[in-house]
């Protein structure tokens, strides 16, 4: 595919205050046509995207530290993805795989069966969205085990459908006003070291003991599935204490529970390995992928042990758009982009560069509580240095300052006090460094202003 555009300059540039006049005009039109229930982290309208840059309709070039929430990991205009999709577009856009089949669907399943952790025999089912895949993983686990209950974890996020909202921990905005929710969902503590009451050194063992207690109280034989993110995304990019995921794997084995790992945000190269669970040496019975899998097109998957995946009766899984041929073509382009190993190497380099900028703040800025994550999935948390009371005000102010300066960052965390960084794996180091300088300056400025405000209040 030959682009009609000249390459997009990979540098930050502010033509107009953000949002610019054309974006404000389009926002007014949007407000008159689109449900107000849709939020926007940064209310600008994008005209082009390439590499690590988003160019808006006013000509501003904004550094992309979001990747469409970890979707455009290989870039928003990846040549492999574009070529595969263009070729498929010439043939057909849709048939519905449940009506007449096409090879792309099978090829995506083949790649996932071969590359997801675990050398056991596997099968894959394709869907459209992450929430849809999570729900189907639960359907598969229940069908295979004949059990109803599902165990999930604090700070977890699994989607916006009714079942996945029940599985998601955060109330506002994901669950507020949408109940009642499906029952038979049980929640256990996640071994997040920073705030673990018994200290970070005890997080894994004590959290595993709590899991065992919940299972014992409700009957372990009633649990079909245990579902966890290897790094919790919306919950704050929480990396579990060492040994926690491996301990859950042992508990699941002991009780015949299907161990489901949700790699929707952390997978597909984001953390420097194809799948984040590889860092812990843990193999899931069922692994769920989406987001970056389709390179910008809607595609999700459940991959797992053949005996589980084939336990569902024929016709029990599916969906009109499940594994759409254009999305499958895009995924094949994503796979090709990963073949030479450079993107995984880039993720590791991104982590090194980001930590070099942010970790010194742990000593110099009191409200910086933790810098965490893996690869190109990193975060910085703001909290009171004594009480660890979350400082959502700092995170919000830092994000606003970055946005005004042309750097797109996202806020996350149960308390809204975490800035997360999800740059595309193709971002240039010079551009990454520029964005990080803006971020660190915003953190230092907002922390200083907050400190002065506290001093003024105390003096008054």
C-alpha positions in Angstrom: 0.0 0.0 0.0 1.5 3.4 -1.0 0.5 6.3 1.2 -0.6 9.6 -0.4 0.8 11.5 2.6 4.3 12.7 3.2 5.8 11.2 6.4 4.5 12.8 9.6 7.2 14.7 11.4 8.2 12.9 14.6 8.4 16.0 16.8 6.1 17.8 19.1 4.6 21.0 17.8 2.0 23.4 19.1 0.3 25.5 16.4 -2.7 26.5 18.6 -3.5 26.2 22.3 -4.9 22.7 22.8 -7.7 22.2 22.0 -7.4 24.4 19.0 -10.3 26.3 17.2 -11.2 23.5 14.8 -11.2 20.9 17.5 -13.4 23.1 19.7 -15.8 23.6 16.7 -15.9 19.8 16.2 -16.5 19.3 19.9 -19.6 21.5 19.8 -20.9 19.4 16.9 -20.0 16.2 18.8 -21.9 17.4 21.8 -25.0 17.9 19.7 -24.8 14.4 18.2 -23.0 12.0 20.5 -24.2 10.7 23.9 -22.5 12.6 26.7 -21.8 9.2 28.3 -18.7 9.0 26.1 -15.9 10.8 27.8 -12.6 11.9 26.2 -9.2 12.1 27.9 -8.1 14.9 25.6 -10.9 16.7 23.5 -9.0 17.1 20.3 -9.9 15.6 16.9 -7.1 13.7 15.2 -6.3 14.1 11.5 -3.3 11.8 11.2 -1.2 9.4 13.3 2.1 7.9 12.7 5.0 6.6 14.8 4.7 8.3 18.2 2.8 11.4 16.9 -0.9 12.3 16.8 -1.6 15.3 14.5 -4.9 17.0 15.2 -7.1 19.0 12.9 -5.4 22.3 14.0 -2.0 21.1 13.0 -0.8 20.3 16.6 1.6 17.4 16.8 1.0 15.6 20.1 3.3 12.9 21.5 1.3 9.7 21.9 1.9 8.1 25.3 -1.5 6.2 25.1 -1.6 4.1 21.9 -5.4 4.2 21.9 -5.2 2.4 25.3 -2.5 -0.1 24.2 -4.2 -0.8 20.8 -1.7 0.7 18.3 1.4 -0.9 19.8 2.9 -1.5 16.4 2.0 2.0 15.3 -1.2 3.6 14.0 0.0 3.3 10.4 2.1 0.1 10.5 3.1 -0.9 6.9 2.6 -4.6 7.6 -1.0 -4.0 8.9 -1.9 -1.6 6.1 -0.7 -4.0 3.4 -2.6 -7.0 4.8 -5.8 -5.0 5.3 -5.6 -3.4 1.9 -5.2 -6.8 0.2 -8.1 -8.2 2.1 -10.3 -5.2 1.4 -9.9 -6.0 -2.3 -11.3 -9.5 -1.8 -14.2 -9.0 0.7 -15.0 -7.3 4.0 -17.3 -9.9 5.6 -19.0 -13.2 5.3 -19.5 -14.2 8.9 -17.2 -17.1 9.8 -20.2 -19.1 11.0 -21.8 -18.9 7.6 -18.9 -19.3 5.1 -15.3 -19.6 6.3 -12.1 -17.9 5.3 -8.4 -18.7 5.8 -7.4 -15.6 7.7 -9.4 -16.7 10.7 -7.6 -20.1 10.9 -4.2 -18.4 10.4 -4.7 -16.1 13.4 -5.8 -19.0 15.5 -2.7 -21.0 14.4 -0.4 -18.2 15.4 -2.0 -17.8 18.8 -1.9 -21.5 19.4 1.8 -21.5 18.6 2.9 -18.4 20.5 0.9 -18.2 23.7 2.6 -19.7 26.7 2.3 -23.4 27.1 3.4 -26.3 24.9 0.2 -28.3 25.4 -2.3 -28.8 22.5 -4.5 -25.6 22.0 -7.4 -24.3 20.2 -8.5 -20.6 19.7 -11.8 -18.8 19.3 -12.0 -15.3 17.8 -14.3 -12.5 18.8 -14.5 -8.7 18.5 -13.9 -7.0 21.8 -12.0 -7.7 25.0 -15.1 -7.9 27.1 -16.7 -10.3 24.6 -13.6 -12.6 24.9 -13.6 -12.5 28.7 -17.3 -13.5 28.7 -16.6 -16.3 26.4 -13.7 -17.5 28.5 -16.2 -17.8 31.4 -18.7 -19.6 29.2 -16.0 -22.1 28.2 -14.8 -22.6 31.8 -18.4 -23.2 33.0 -19.2 -25.5 30.2 -16.0 -27.6 30.8 -16.3 -27.8 34.6 -20.1 -27.7 35.2 -19.4 -25.1 37.9 -20.9 -21.6 38.3 -18.6 -19.5 40.4 -15.9 -17.1 39.2 -13.0 -15.7 41.3 -11.6 -12.2 40.4 -9.4 -9.8 42.1 -9.3 -6.3 43.7 -8.3 -3.5 41.2 -9.2 -5.8 38.3 -10.8 -4.5 35.1 -12.3 -6.9 32.5 -14.8 -4.8 30.5 -18.0 -2.9 30.3 -20.6 -5.7 29.4 -22.9 -6.7 32.2 -20.9 -9.8 33.3 -17.5 -8.1 32.9 -18.8 -5.1 34.9 -19.5 -7.5 37.7 -16.0 -8.8 37.4 -14.5 -5.3 37.3 -13.6 -3.8 40.7 -13.9 0.0 40.1 -17.4 1.4 40.7 -17.2 4.8 39.1 -17.5 5.2 36.2 -17.6 1.6 35.0 -20.4 0.2 37.2 -22.2 3.2 38.7 -26.0 3.0 38.0 -25.8 -0.1 35.8 -26.8 -2.8 38.3 -28.0 -5.3 39.3 -25.1 -7.4 38.0 -24.8 -11.1 37.5 -24.1 -13.0 40.7 -21.7 -15.8 41.4 -18.7 -13.5 41.2 -16.3 -13.5 44.2 -13.4 -11.1 44.7 -10.1 -11.7 46.4 -7.3 -9.4 47.3 -4.5 -8.7 44.7 -0.9 -8.9 46.0 -0.1 -5.3 45.2 3.1 -4.6 47.3 2.8 -0.8 47.8 -0.3 -0.9 50.0 -0.2 -4.4 51.4 -1.1 -4.1 55.1 1.5 -6.7 56.2 4.3 -5.2 54.2 5.4 -5.9 50.6 7.5 -8.9 51.6 4.3 -10.6 52.8 2.0 -9.6 50.0 2.2 -12.8 47.9 1.9 -15.3 50.8 -0.9 -13.5 52.6 -2.9 -12.8 49.5 -2.6 -16.5 48.5 -3.9 -17.4 52.0 -6.8 -15.1 51.5 -7.6 -16.7 48.2 -7.6 -20.1 49.8 -9.9 -18.8 52.6 -12.4 -17.5 50.1 -12.5 -20.7 48.2 -12.9 -22.8 51.4 -15.7 -20.6 52.6 -17.7 -20.9 49.4 -16.6 -24.4 48.3 -13.7 -24.7 45.9 -15.6 -27.3 44.0 -18.1 -24.6 43.0 -15.5 -22.4 41.1 -15.3 -22.7 37.4 -12.6 -20.0 36.8 -10.1 -17.8 38.4 -9.4 -14.7 36.3 -6.6 -12.2 36.7 -4.6 -9.7 34.7 -0.8 -10.4 34.9 -0.4 -6.6 35.3 -3.6 -4.8 36.2 -4.4 -2.1 33.7 -7.2 0.2 34.7 -6.5 -0.7 38.3 -3.2 1.2 38.2 -0.7 -0.8 36.3 -0.2 -3.0 39.4 2.5 -5.6 39.1 1.7 -8.5 41.5 4.3 -9.5 44.1 6.7 -12.1 43.0 5.3 -15.6 43.4 1.6 -14.6 43.4 0.7 -15.7 39.9 2.6 -18.9 40.3 0.8 -19.5 43.6 -2.6 -18.9 42.0 -1.6 -21.5 39.3 -1.0 -24.1 42.0 -4.3 -23.3 43.8 -6.2 -23.6 40.6 -4.6 -26.9 39.8 -5.3 -28.2 43.3 -9.0 -27.5 43.0 -9.6 -28.1 39.3 -10.3 -24.5 38.6 -9.7 -23.1 35.1 -6.9 -20.5 35.4 -7.7 -17.6 33.0 -5.1 -14.9 32.4 -6.5 -11.6 30.9 -3.7 -10.3 28.6 -5.9 -7.8 26.9 -3.9 -4.7 27.8 -0.6 -6.3 28.9 -0.2 -8.7 26.0 1.1 -8.6 22.4 4.6 -7.3 23.2 3.6 -4.5 25.5 5.9 -5.6 28.4 8.9 -6.7 26.3 7.7 -10.3 26.0 4.9 -11.4 23.7 2.8 -12.0 26.8 3.2 -10.4 30.2 2.6 -13.7 32.1 5.9 -14.9 30.6 7.7 -12.7 33.1 6.3 -14.9 35.9 6.8 -18.2 34.1 3.1 -19.0 34.4 0.9 -20.8 31.8 -2.8 -20.2 31.7 -5.5 -22.7 30.9 -7.2 -20.0 28.9 -5.5 -16.8 27.8 -7.5 -13.8 26.6 -6.1 -11.3 24.1 -7.5 -8.2 22.3 -6.5 -4.5 21.9 -3.1 -4.7 20.2 -3.9 -8.0 18.6 -5.9 -6.4 15.8 -3.5 -3.5 15.2 -6.3 -0.9 15.5 -9.2 -3.1 14.2 -11.6 -4.9 16.6 -10.4 -8.4 17.3 -10.1 -10.5 20.4 -9.4 -14.1 21.2 -9.6 -16.9 23.8 -6.8 -19.5 23.4 -6.5 -22.5 25.6 -6.3 -26.2 26.3 -8.1 -28.2 23.6 -10.1 -30.2 26.1 -11.5 -26.9 27.5 -12.0 -25.1 24.2 -13.8 -28.1 22.7 -16.0 -28.7 25.7 -18.6 -26.2 24.4 -21.1 -27.8 22.1 -21.0 -26.9 18.4 -22.7 -23.5 17.8 -22.2 -22.5 21.5 -19.5 -19.9 20.6 -19.6 -17.3 17.8 -20.8 -13.8 16.9 -21.7 -12.1 13.7 -18.5 -10.0 13.5 -16.3 -12.5 15.4 -12.9 -12.7 13.7 -14.0 -10.3 10.9 -11.7 -10.9 7.9 -10.3 -7.4 7.8 -9.4 -7.6 11.5 -7.8 -11.0 11.0 -5.8 -9.6 8.1 -4.7 -6.8 10.5 -3.6 -9.3 13.1 -1.5 -11.2 10.5 0.2 -7.9 9.8 0.8 -7.4 13.6 2.4 -10.9 13.8 4.6 -10.0 10.8 5.7 -6.8 12.6 6.9 -8.9 15.6 8.9 -11.4 13.6 12.3 -9.7 13.7 12.2 -9.1 17.4 12.8 -5.4 17.2 9.5 -4.4 18.7 10.2 -6.5 21.9 13.7 -4.9 22.1 12.1 -1.5 21.7 9.8 -2.2 24.7 12.8 -3.0 26.8 14.5 0.2 25.7 11.4 2.3 26.4 11.4 0.9 30.0 15.1 1.8 30.5 14.6 5.3 29.2 11.3 6.0 31.2 12.8 4.7 34.4 15.9 6.9 34.0 13.6 9.9 33.9 11.0 9.0 36.5 12.8 7.0 39.2 14.9 9.9 40.4 11.6 11.6 41.3 11.1 9.0 44.0 13.8 10.8 46.0 13.1 14.4 44.9 9.3 14.7 44.9 7.6 13.6 48.1 4.2 12.7 46.5 5.7 10.3 44.0 4.9 7.0 45.7 6.0 4.4 43.2 7.2 4.0 39.6 6.2 0.6 38.3 5.4 -1.6 35.4 7.2 -3.6 32.7 8.4 -2.8 29.2 6.3 0.0 27.6 3.6 -0.5 30.2 4.7 1.9 33.0 3.1 4.1 35.6 3.8 6.6 38.3 1.6 6.8 41.4 1.0 9.9 43.5 0.2 9.6 47.2 0.8 11.3 50.6 4.3 10.3 51.6 3.3 9.5 55.1 -0.2 8.0 54.9 -0.2 6.8 51.3 -3.5 8.6 50.9 -4.1 8.8 47.1 -3.4 12.2 45.5 -5.8 12.1 42.5 -5.5 15.9 42.4 -1.8 15.7 41.5 -2.4 13.1 38.8 -5.2 15.2 37.2 -3.2 18.4 37.3 -0.1 16.6 35.8 -2.2 15.1 33.0 -3.7 18.5 32.2 -0.3 20.2 32.1 1.1 17.5 29.8 -1.9 17.8 27.5 -1.5 21.6 27.2 2.1 21.0 26.3 1.3 18.5 23.6 1.9 15.2 25.4 -1.0 12.7 25.7 -0.9 10.8 29.0 -3.7 8.8 30.6 -4.9 8.7 34.2 -5.9 5.4 35.8 -6.0 3.6 39.1 -8.8 2.7 41.5 -8.4 6.2 43.1 -7.5 8.1 39.9 -4.0 8.9 41.2 -1.9 7.1 38.6 -0.4 8.4 35.4 0.1 5.5 32.9 2.4 5.4 29.9 1.6 3.3 26.9 3.8 4.7 24.1 3.7 2.8 20.8 6.5 0.3 20.5 7.7 2.2 17.4 8.3 5.5 19.1 11.6 7.2 18.5 13.9 7.6 21.5 14.3 11.4 20.9 10.6 11.8 20.9 10.2 9.7 24.0 12.8 11.7 25.8 11.0 15.0 24.9 7.7 13.7 26.2 9.3 12.5 29.4 10.9 15.9 30.0 7.5 17.5 29.7 6.1 14.9 32.1 8.8 15.3 34.7 8.6 19.1 34.6 4.8 18.9 35.1 5.2 16.5 38.0 7.7 18.8 39.7 5.6 21.9 39.1 2.3 20.5 40.3 3.9 18.9 43.3 5.5 22.2 44.3 2.2 24.1 43.8 0.4 21.5 45.9 3.0 21.8 48.7 2.8 25.6 48.7 -1.0 25.4 48.9 -0.7 23.1 52.0 1.7 25.5 53.6 -0.5 28.5 52.9 -3.5 26.6 54.4 -1.5 25.7 57.5 -0.3 29.3 57.9 -3.8 30.6 57.6 
